[in-house]
Amino acid sequence: MLSWLEACRGVYNYALRERKDWIQSRKCQIDRCSLQSEYVIPADTPYPGYYAQKKNLTQAKKALPHLKDVHSQVLQDVLGRVDASFEFMKQRGHGFPRFKKFGQYRSFLYPQFKGSPVQGNQIKLPKIGLMPLVLHRPIPDGFAIKTVRVVRKHSGWYVMLCLQADVDIPELSPYGHSMGIDVGLEYFLSTSDGEQIARPRFFDKLHRKLELLQRCLKRKQKRSNKQAKLIQRIGRVHEQIAVSRLDWQFKVAHHLCDQAQTIFVEDLDFRIMAKGMLGKHTLDAGLGQFLNVVLPWVCFKRGVYYGKVDPNGTSQECPDCGARVKKDLSVRIHECHECGSVRPRDVASGQVINARGLSGVQIASGRDLSGYQETDARQDRTKLEVFKSNLEKPALYA
């Protein structure tokens, strides 16, 4: 499997280099050439797209016999990854694909199977054979295994099974008790019900250990056995941090779903927060992972409605009267100068998020739509309370 990863890495780098050379040959200056090198490719040469490179893969196997040892569909998926990286670059407008260094290509994919490759406590991989398997949970009835991805991590080898079932899951509508959630760094999250959960510091607890290991790594000779062992130890520490954070976030998500049937959060871009002076703590908390991955999945699994609202001015608005109360980040207590309400700033922000979510649902013609971004800074509190009382009646789902 290690030789397969290196073969896939070579195919990935060659396909990327072929595309990059073609692009660079069309970008040279008209009146002069580069002092270092210039790409000379005929003008009528077509762009080396996915299907063209896939067709040339058979010719490459004749020149490089070691590629025949790898499954053909595995190599085709490598070309698909190259093509997908260019598509993502076009969508984002930046991020040119990079070459994979030694050890950076860590997985390969089997895109299809005729039958189930899992046989008891073993899994049968084409052109590899039967491999021992620790199945974390049994495969449910009615599900078929579509793809298998083999992943190499510092703690060992893993397989990720993609299952498919012919079921139709209806879209969920908001119902029951609603809750607004505000996330931050002083408190990981604050709910509209007044609950505040402290932010765990997974990276800070193991920061000193990582610092010592990386200091030792700096003195090791490159490509030596001691350097490889030390890199593996550092990778295991990073895996421990990531797994601990993810496990804690899943427990928090289930705790929130136990308290409410409708959850509203802010539609934030945490990439901007990660580039600031508090970027290290933002990445350690994993706010984007929690709001965009963990919480939506748990809500989907538990039958809880999940929606996002406009984040502009949620901390500058009074949840009781709707007045605008300006305050900077150092002010952690909300004090309204009109109605006199006093409460923690993050709790007040969570209540505003909850009000905006319910108002957005009301504006969107009832309980069928979620009112994304369609919110108003000042809400009609009387209509909101009437609408909220109507939502307390639970809905029935098949």
ZABATI-73951 format. One line per field, with one value per residue (C-alpha): y, x, z; residue number from 1; residue in one letter. Coordinates in steps of 0.25 Angstrom, whole numbers. Last residue first. Layout:
BEGIN
yy <- (Y, ...)
xx <- (X, ...)
zz <- (Z, ...)
k <- (NUM, ...)
r <- (A, ...)
END
This chain:
BEGIN
yy <- (39, 52, 58, 73, 78, 90, 100, 107, 114, 120, 125, 132, 139, 143, 149, 156, 164, 166, 173, 171, 182, 178, 171, 157, 151, 145, 131, 131, 116, 112, 102, 108, 120, 129, 133, 145, 136, 127, 140, 145, 132, 132, 147, 145, 133, 141, 153, 143, 137, 152, 154, 142, 146, 160, 155, 161, 175, 180, 195, 197, 209, 210, 195, 188, 176, 171, 167, 180, 178, 174, 188, 193, 200, 198, 198, 197, 184, 185, 172, 166, 179, 180, 182, 167, 163, 174, 167, 152, 149, 136, 121, 109, 96, 88, 76, 62, 55, 51, 64, 72, 64, 66, 81, 82, 75, 81, 96, 101, 91, 91, 106, 108, 99, 104, 102, 109, 121, 121, 121, 132, 142, 152, 151, 141, 131, 141, 143, 128, 128, 133, 134, 131, 132, 120, 116, 103, 97, 85, 89, 84, 70, 75, 84, 73, 65, 76, 77, 62, 63, 75, 68, 56, 65, 73, 60, 54, 66, 68, 53, 53, 65, 56, 45, 53, 58, 43, 39, 51, 46, 32, 38, 47, 35, 27, 37, 45, 58, 58, 61, 74, 81, 69, 71, 85, 79, 69, 80, 89, 78, 74, 89, 91, 79, 86, 98, 90, 84, 97, 95, 108, 109, 106, 117, 114, 126, 120, 128, 120, 123, 116, 114, 124, 135, 130, 132, 125, 130, 120, 123, 113, 109, 100, 92, 93, 97, 89, 77, 72, 58, 47, 37, 24, 15, 13, 16, 14, 20, 12, 19, 10, 13, 10, 13, 24, 33, 32, 25, 25, 14, 19, 10, 13, 8, -1, -5, -1, -9, -15, -7, -9, -12, -2, 1, -11, -15, -20, -30, -30, -39, -37, -26, -26, -23, -20, -31, -26, -35, -37, -43, -42, -27, -25, -24, -27, -21, -10, 4, 16, 9, 21, 25, 32, 39, 47, 56, 45, 51, 64, 66, 77, 89, 93, 108, 114, 126, 130, 121, 115, 114, 108, 98, 93, 92, 83, 75, 71, 67, 59, 52, 49, 41, 34, 29, 23, 16, 11, 4, -4, -1, -12, -7, 6, -1, -4, 11, 13, 3, 8, 22, 18, 14, 27, 35, 33, 38, 50, 53, 50, 59, 71, 73, 85, 83, 85, 94, 105, 95, 95, 102, 106, 116, 115, 124, 138, 138, 141, 155, 163, 154, 151, 136, 133, 122, 113, 114, 108, 96, 94, 95, 84, 75, 78, 74, 61, 58, 61, 53, 41, 41, 42, 31, 22, 27, 23, 9, 7, 9, 0)
xx <- (-173, -172, -182, -181, -179, -188, -178, -177, -191, -185, -173, -182, -190, -177, -172, -184, -183, -168, -168, -154, -143, -131, -138, -136, -136, -122, -127, -142, -144, -155, -167, -171, -179, -178, -163, -165, -169, -157, -148, -155, -152, -138, -136, -142, -133, -121, -125, -126, -112, -107, -113, -106, -93, -94, -97, -110, -116, -129, -131, -142, -136, -121, -119, -108, -101, -89, -76, -71, -56, -61, -67, -81, -92, -106, -117, -131, -139, -147, -144, -132, -125, -116, -101, -97, -105, -101, -98, -99, -110, -117, -114, -124, -124, -137, -135, -138, -127, -118, -120, -117, -105, -100, -103, -96, -83, -80, -83, -85, -75, -64, -65, -63, -51, -47, -32, -34, -40, -29, -18, -25, -26, -17, -25, -25, -34, -45, -45, -46, -57, -68, -80, -95, -100, -107, -122, -126, -140, -145, -138, -131, -127, -121, -112, -106, -104, -96, -88, -85, -81, -72, -64, -62, -57, -47, -42, -40, -32, -23, -20, -17, -7, 0, 0, 6, 18, 21, 21, 30, 39, 40, 43, 54, 60, 60, 67, 61, 67, 77, 70, 73, 60, 52, 57, 51, 38, 37, 39, 29, 19, 20, 18, 6, -1, -11, -11, -16, -28, -32, -47, -56, -66, -81, -91, -106, -115, -127, -122, -110, -96, -84, -69, -69, -57, -54, -68, -80, -95, -106, -121, -131, -145, -155, -164, -165, -156, -158, -150, -148, -153, -143, -145, -138, -131, -118, -103, -91, -77, -67, -54, -43, -32, -17, -9, -6, 2, -10, -11, -25, -31, -44, -55, -67, -81, -84, -99, -109, -122, -118, -108, -93, -88, -80, -65, -61, -47, -42, -31, -27, -31, -25, -17, -21, -35, -37, -44, -48, -47, -54, -66, -65, -66, -64, -79, -82, -79, -71, -68, -59, -47, -40, -25, -20, -8, -1, 8, 19, 29, 24, 11, 11, 2, -11, -13, -21, -29, -42, -50, -58, -47, -38, -48, -49, -34, -34, -45, -37, -25, -34, -40, -26, -24, -37, -32, -20, -29, -38, -26, -22, -7, 3, 2, 8, 21, 23, 26, 27, 15, 7, 9, 2, -10, -11, -11, -26, -28, -20, -29, -41, -37, -32, -19, -22, -21, -8, -10, -1, 11, 17, 31, 31, 42, 53, 61, 63, 49, 46, 43, 33, 20, 22, 19, 5, 0, 13, 10, -4, 2, 13, 4, -6, 6, 12, -1, -3, 12, 10, -3, 3, 16, 7, -1, 11, 16, 3, 3, 17, 12, 0)
zz <- (36, 43, 53, 57, 72, 76, 82, 69, 71, 84, 76, 66, 77, 84, 71, 67, 81, 79, 65, 62, 60, 52, 41, 36, 22, 23, 22, 25, 28, 19, 21, 35, 30, 19, 18, 27, 39, 37, 37, 49, 56, 52, 56, 70, 72, 68, 77, 88, 85, 85, 99, 104, 98, 105, 119, 124, 128, 123, 125, 115, 108, 112, 110, 118, 112, 120, 113, 109, 104, 90, 88, 91, 83, 88, 77, 82, 79, 92, 99, 91, 91, 78, 77, 79, 67, 58, 45, 47, 37, 41, 39, 41, 47, 50, 59, 55, 63, 51, 43, 56, 58, 44, 45, 58, 54, 40, 39, 53, 60, 49, 48, 63, 64, 78, 75, 61, 68, 79, 68, 60, 72, 65, 52, 41, 47, 49, 34, 31, 42, 32, 40, 37, 51, 58, 59, 66, 66, 74, 86, 99, 95, 82, 90, 98, 85, 79, 92, 91, 77, 80, 91, 81, 70, 80, 86, 72, 67, 79, 79, 64, 66, 77, 67, 56, 66, 69, 54, 51, 62, 56, 42, 47, 55, 42, 34, 22, 27, 39, 52, 60, 56, 60, 74, 75, 68, 80, 91, 85, 83, 97, 101, 93, 98, 108, 99, 87, 94, 101, 104, 103, 114, 112, 115, 117, 117, 109, 97, 97, 99, 92, 94, 104, 104, 90, 83, 78, 79, 79, 77, 82, 78, 86, 77, 61, 50, 37, 33, 19, 16, 16, 4, 5, -6, 2, 0, 8, 7, 15, 20, 22, 32, 33, 46, 56, 47, 37, 24, 18, 9, 3, -1, -10, -12, 0, 0, 11, 13, 26, 35, 34, 48, 55, 58, 49, 52, 39, 35, 20, 9, -4, -10, -25, -21, -6, 2, 16, 28, 41, 35, 20, 16, 1, -1, -16, -30, -24, -29, -27, -20, -14, -10, 2, 8, -2, 6, 9, -1, -6, -14, -24, -22, -28, -30, -19, -24, -31, -22, -33, -42, -32, -28, -42, -43, -30, -36, -49, -40, -32, -44, -49, -36, -38, -51, -43, -34, -45, -51, -39, -36, -40, -55, -51, -48, -63, -66, -81, -84, -72, -78, -91, -83, -75, -88, -89, -74, -77, -89, -81, -70, -78, -85, -93, -107, -115, -127, -122, -121, -107, -104, -89, -86, -76, -67, -73, -78, -92, -99, -108, -106, -92, -87, -82, -92, -90, -75, -76, -84, -74, -62, -68, -71, -57, -50, -58, -54, -39, -38, -45, -36, -24, -28, -30, -16, -10, -17, -12, 2, 0)
k <- (398, 397, 396, 395, 394, 393, 392, 391, 390, 389, 388, 387, 386, 385, 384, 383, 382, 381, 380, 379, 378, 377, 376, 375, 374, 373, 372, 371, 370, 369, 368, 367, 366, 365, 364, 363, 362, 361, 360, 359, 358, 357, 356, 355, 354, 353, 352, 351, 350, 349, 348, 347, 346, 345, 344, 343, 342, 341, 340, 339, 338, 337, 336, 335, 334, 333, 332, 331, 330, 329, 328, 327, 326, 325, 324, 323, 322, 321, 320, 319, 318, 317, 316, 315, 314, 313, 312, 311, 310, 309, 308, 307, 306, 305, 304, 303, 302, 301, 300, 299, 298, 297, 296, 295, 294, 293, 292, 291, 290, 289, 288, 287, 286, 285, 284, 283, 282, 281, 280, 279, 278, 277, 276, 275, 274, 273, 272, 271, 270, 269, 268, 267, 266, 265, 264, 263, 262, 261, 260, 259, 258, 257, 256, 255, 254, 253, 252, 251, 250, 249, 248, 247, 246, 245, 244, 243, 242, 241, 240, 239, 238, 237, 236, 235, 234, 233, 232, 231, 230, 229, 228, 227, 226, 225, 224, 223, 222, 221, 220, 219, 218, 217, 216, 215, 214, 213, 212, 211, 210, 209, 208, 207, 206, 205, 204, 203, 202, 201, 200, 199, 198, 197, 196, 195, 194, 193, 192, 191, 190, 189, 188, 187, 186, 185, 184, 183, 182, 181, 180, 179, 178, 177, 176, 175, 174, 173, 172, 171, 170, 169, 168, 167, 166, 165, 164, 163, 162, 161, 160, 159, 158, 157, 156, 155, 154, 153, 152, 151, 150, 149, 148, 147, 146, 145, 144, 143, 142, 141, 140, 139, 138, 137, 136, 135, 134, 133, 132, 131, 130, 129, 128, 127, 126, 125, 124, 123, 122, 121, 120, 119, 118, 117, 116, 115, 114, 113, 112, 111, 110, 109, 108, 107, 106, 105, 104, 103, 102, 101, 100, 99, 98, 97, 96, 95, 94, 93, 92, 91, 90, 89, 88, 87, 86, 85, 84, 83, 82, 81, 80, 79, 78, 77, 76, 75, 74, 73, 72, 71, 70, 69, 68, 67, 66, 65, 64, 63, 62, 61, 60, 59, 58, 57, 56, 55, 54, 53, 52, 51, 50, 49, 48, 47, 46, 45, 44, 43, 42, 41, 40, 39, 38, 37, 36, 35, 34, 33, 32, 31, 30, 29, 28, 27, 26, 25, 24, 23, 22, 21, 20, 19, 18, 17, 16, 15, 14, 13, 12, 11, 10, 9, 8, 7, 6, 5, 4, 3, 2, 1)
r <- (A, Y, L, A, P, K, E, L, N, S, K, F, V, E, L, K, T, R, D, Q, R, A, D, T, E, Q, Y, G, S, L, D, R, G, S, A, I, Q, V, G, S, L, G, R, A, N, I, V, Q, G, S, A, V, D, R, P, R, V, S, G, C, E, H, C, E, H, I, R, V, S, L, D, K, K, V, R, A, G, C, D, P, C, E, Q, S, T, G, N, P, D, V, K, G, Y, Y, V, G, R, K, F, C, V, W, P, L, V, V, N, L, F, Q, G, L, G, A, D, L, T, H, K, G, L, M, G, K, A, M, I, R, F, D, L, D, E, V, F, I, T, Q, A, Q, D, C, L, H, H, A, V, K, F, Q, W, D, L, R, S, V, A, I, Q, E, H, V, R, G, I, R, Q, I, L, K, A, Q, K, N, S, R, K, Q, K, R, K, L, C, R, Q, L, L, E, L, K, R, H, L, K, D, F, F, R, P, R, A, I, Q, E, G, D, S, T, S, L, F, Y, E, L, G, V, D, I, G, M, S, H, G, Y, P, S, L, E, P, I, D, V, D, A, Q, L, C, L, M, V, Y, W, G, S, H, K, R, V, V, R, V, T, K, I, A, F, G, D, P, I, P, R, H, L, V, L, P, M, L, G, I, K, P, L, K, I, Q, N, G, Q, V, P, S, G, K, F, Q, P, Y, L, F, S, R, Y, Q, G, F, K, K, F, R, P, F, G, H, G, R, Q, K, M, F, E, F, S, A, D, V, R, G, L, V, D, Q, L, V, Q, S, H, V, D, K, L, H, P, L, A, K, K, A, Q, T, L, N, K, K, Q, A, Y, Y, G, P, Y, P, T, D, A, P, I, V, Y, E, S, Q, L, S, C, R, D, I, Q, C, K, R, S, Q, I, W, D, K, R, E, R, L, A, Y, N, Y, V, G, R, C, A, E, L, W, S, L, M)
END
